Amino acid sequence: MSTHFIAMCGLHNSIPQCCEAFPEVGQAAIYLAAIHELDEEQTKELEKKMYLDLDIFQFGNDYCEIQTCHCIDPSQHSDSGEYNM
């Protein structure tokens, strides 16, 4: 089992629009920050709370979140099919 972090974003009550797995929570937060052009304060809040509500009109999504997972194959969570080391 390998602990990894799943970065997701999308619209509430829908499947995530994007999903990627990372070995560190900070990497997942940076990935989501880059997609949404989050500022430093928002990025820190996302990394700390592992969830951030977004303004759909500003960011194109309602939320971004990071989930901890302990499964054997982290790549199964990635849209790219790769584990982002």
NUTOR-529827 format. One line per field, with one value per atom (N, C-alpha, C): z, x, y; atom name. Coordinates in steps of 0.001 Angstrom, whole numbers, plus 500000, padded with zeros to 6 digits. Each point is the difference from the previous one (the first is absolute). Layout:
up: (Z, ...)
east: (X, ...)
north: (Y, ...)
a: (CA, ...)
This chain:
up: (500000, 500000, 500000, 499198, 499873, 500282, 500995, 500262, 498897, 499444, 498966, 500126, 499240, 500120, 498645, 499980, 498759, 499901, 498975, 499738, 499075, 500429, 499207, 499978, 498941, 499935, 499106, 500168, 499174, 500543, 499678, 500422, 501076, 500998, 501055, 499389, 500615, 499592, 498614, 499560, 498729, 500194, 499057, 500090, 499768, 500566, 499816, 498526, 499646, 498630, 499736, 501056, 499846, 501259, 499829, 501096, 499715, 500911, 499873, 501373, 500033, 501261, 500158, 501243, 500325, 501297, 500158, 501224, 501213, 499778, 501084, 499867, 501127, 499998, 499385, 500240, 499441, 498484, 499408, 498543, 499444, 500686, 499578, 500079, 501067, 500162, 498913, 499681, 498952, 498642, 499732, 498748, 499874, 501051, 499964, 499961, 500686, 499976, 498596, 499294, 498638, 499046, 500122, 499132, 500190, 501255, 500314, 500223, 499847, 500239, 501385, 501014, 501378, 500499, 500908, 500602, 501134, 500580, 501028, 501219, 500421, 501163, 499731, 498827, 499640, 499915, 499457, 499876, 501366, 500932, 501360, 500694, 499807, 500603, 499427, 498696, 499359, 500542, 500135, 500519, 501446, 500803, 501415, 500197, 499357, 500201, 499009, 498936, 498936, 499287, 500073, 499311, 499861, 498877, 499798, 499113, 500497, 499173, 499008, 498783, 498947, 499446, 499430, 499288, 498567, 499615, 498668, 498880, 500201, 498954, 499870, 501077, 499971, 499629, 500505, 499859, 499086, 499650, 499135, 500720, 501289, 500847, 501320, 500680, 501308, 501144, 499798, 501096, 499453, 500866, 499778, 501346, 499938, 501243, 499788, 501125, 500009, 500956, 499524, 500817, 500225, 501196, 500310, 499614, 499392, 499594, 500316, 500247, 500364, 499095, 498808, 499126, 499392, 499337, 499433, 498730, 499192, 498690, 499891, 500370, 499930, 498590, 498975, 498634, 499597, 500694, 499653, 500250, 500787, 500304, 499013, 499167, 499149, 498623, 499599, 498646, 498974, 500327, 499072, 499998, 501025, 500098, 500590, 500464, 500586, 501435, 500772, 501375, 499966, 500399, 499887, 501121, 499783, 501038, 499885)
east: (500829, 499171, 500879, 499618, 500765, 499088, 500338, 499205, 500271, 498944, 500108, 498807, 500047, 498998, 499368, 498676, 499251, 499496, 500438, 499572, 498795, 498903, 498769, 499398, 499265, 499247, 498790, 499007, 498813, 498826, 498828, 498739, 499378, 499385, 499329, 498952, 499834, 499017, 500271, 501242, 500403, 501316, 500332, 501309, 501068, 501196, 501052, 500339, 500299, 500388, 501458, 500804, 501388, 500401, 500921, 500424, 501423, 500927, 501393, 500520, 500923, 500565, 501448, 500357, 501342, 500486, 501321, 500531, 499959, 499916, 500006, 498795, 499421, 498851, 500369, 501211, 500441, 500027, 500391, 500010, 498578, 499071, 498599, 499452, 500337, 499544, 500583, 501259, 500641, 499365, 499685, 499344, 498651, 499180, 498688, 500128, 500993, 500227, 500360, 500800, 500399, 498803, 499157, 498820, 499071, 499823, 499024, 500632, 501318, 500718, 499682, 500099, 499746, 501151, 499697, 501071, 500641, 501037, 500760, 499140, 499161, 499134, 499005, 499397, 499053, 500710, 501203, 500772, 500338, 500401, 500307, 498762, 498863, 498751, 499619, 500143, 499703, 500902, 501292, 500933, 499685, 499614, 499710, 498671, 498940, 498659, 499653, 500791, 499807, 498655, 499451, 498756, 499926, 499466, 499828, 498783, 499032, 498869, 500487, 499495, 500393, 498774, 500199, 498961, 499992, 498914, 499932, 500236, 499575, 500157, 501449, 500745, 501408, 500914, 499690, 500910, 499495, 498726, 499456, 499617, 500235, 499634, 499448, 499204, 499445, 500965, 500874, 500872, 501270, 500979, 501138, 500297, 500438, 500268, 501114, 500551, 501061, 499565, 499983, 499630, 501221, 500114, 501054, 499517, 500893, 499643, 501169, 499681, 501009, 499943, 499472, 499875, 501356, 500021, 501235, 500435, 499045, 500317, 499525, 500841, 499599, 499638, 500567, 499739, 498543, 499261, 498589, 499159, 500516, 499279, 500305, 500993, 500481, 499358, 499505, 499472, 501075, 501229, 501113, 500401, 499554, 500383, 501390, 500611, 501340, 499961, 500970, 500168, 500991, 499570, 500795, 501013, 501166, 501043, 500716)
north: (498821, 501179, 501250, 500963, 501227, 501188, 500815, 501195, 501009, 500537, 501018, 500943, 501076, 501057, 500254, 500008, 500151, 501432, 500709, 501371, 499952, 500620, 500002, 501397, 500287, 501243, 499782, 500864, 499868, 500767, 499491, 500603, 499132, 500627, 499250, 499063, 498836, 498993, 499410, 500061, 499409, 499260, 499129, 499356, 501066, 499833, 501009, 500211, 501239, 500318, 499637, 499990, 499553, 499243, 499095, 499141, 499528, 500267, 499566, 499586, 499054, 499501, 500462, 500340, 500495, 499358, 499840, 499411, 500941, 501304, 500985, 500929, 500393, 500901, 501347, 500467, 501279, 499991, 498880, 499883, 500070, 499355, 500035, 501428, 500716, 501384, 500897, 499825, 500811, 499728, 498737, 499635, 500712, 499919, 500647, 501523, 500546, 501447, 500470, 499212, 500371, 499983, 498988, 499902, 501201, 500414, 501052, 501368, 500087, 501253, 500565, 499128, 500412, 500852, 500931, 500787, 499200, 500536, 499284, 499663, 500926, 499773, 498864, 500007, 498939, 498647, 499994, 498761, 499434, 500847, 499561, 499445, 500666, 499524, 498632, 499846, 498714, 498901, 500282, 498998, 499636, 500989, 499758, 499265, 500478, 499444, 498890, 499904, 499012, 500184, 501209, 500343, 501518, 500444, 501434, 500228, 500783, 500410, 501045, 499922, 500933, 500706, 501166, 500736, 499479, 499370, 499383, 501015, 501238, 501016, 500459, 499924, 500398, 498834, 498796, 498873, 498878, 500020, 498961, 498720, 499937, 498866, 500512, 499145, 500349, 499713, 499010, 499574, 499355, 499913, 499108, 499353, 498754, 499276, 498991, 499574, 498999, 498901, 498777, 498843, 499122, 499459, 499035, 498614, 499216, 498648, 499059, 498743, 499004, 498766, 500145, 498834, 499612, 498878, 499456, 500726, 500462, 500580, 501451, 500982, 501409, 500468, 499376, 500458, 499825, 499140, 499803, 501250, 500929, 501234, 501118, 499827, 501094, 499982, 501145, 500144, 499666, 500326, 499736, 498532, 499244, 498590, 499817, 501092, 499941, 500487, 499534, 500470, 501141, 501188, 501218, 500133, 499450, 500058, 501270)
a: (N, CA, C, N, CA, C, N, CA, C, N, CA, C, N, CA, C, N, CA, C, N, CA, C, N, CA, C, N, CA, C, N, CA, C, N, CA, C, N, CA, C, N, CA, C, N, CA, C, N, CA, C, N, CA, C, N, CA, C, N, CA, C, N, CA, C, N, CA, C, N, CA, C, N, CA, C, N, CA, C, N, CA, C, N, CA, C, N, CA, C, N, CA, C, N, CA, C, N, CA, C, N, CA, C, N, CA, C, N, CA, C, N, CA, C, N, CA, C, N, CA, C, N, CA, C, N, CA, C, N, CA, C, N, CA, C, N, CA, C, N, CA, C, N, CA, C, N, CA, C, N, CA, C, N, CA, C, N, CA, C, N, CA, C, N, CA, C, N, CA, C, N, CA, C, N, CA, C, N, CA, C, N, CA, C, N, CA, C, N, CA, C, N, CA, C, N, CA, C, N, CA, C, N, CA, C, N, CA, C, N, CA, C, N, CA, C, N, CA, C, N, CA, C, N, CA, C, N, CA, C, N, CA, C, N, CA, C, N, CA, C, N, CA, C, N, CA, C, N, CA, C, N, CA, C, N, CA, C, N, CA, C, N, CA, C, N, CA, C, N, CA, C, N, CA, C, N, CA, C, N, CA, C, N, CA, C, N, CA, C, N, CA, C, N, CA, C)
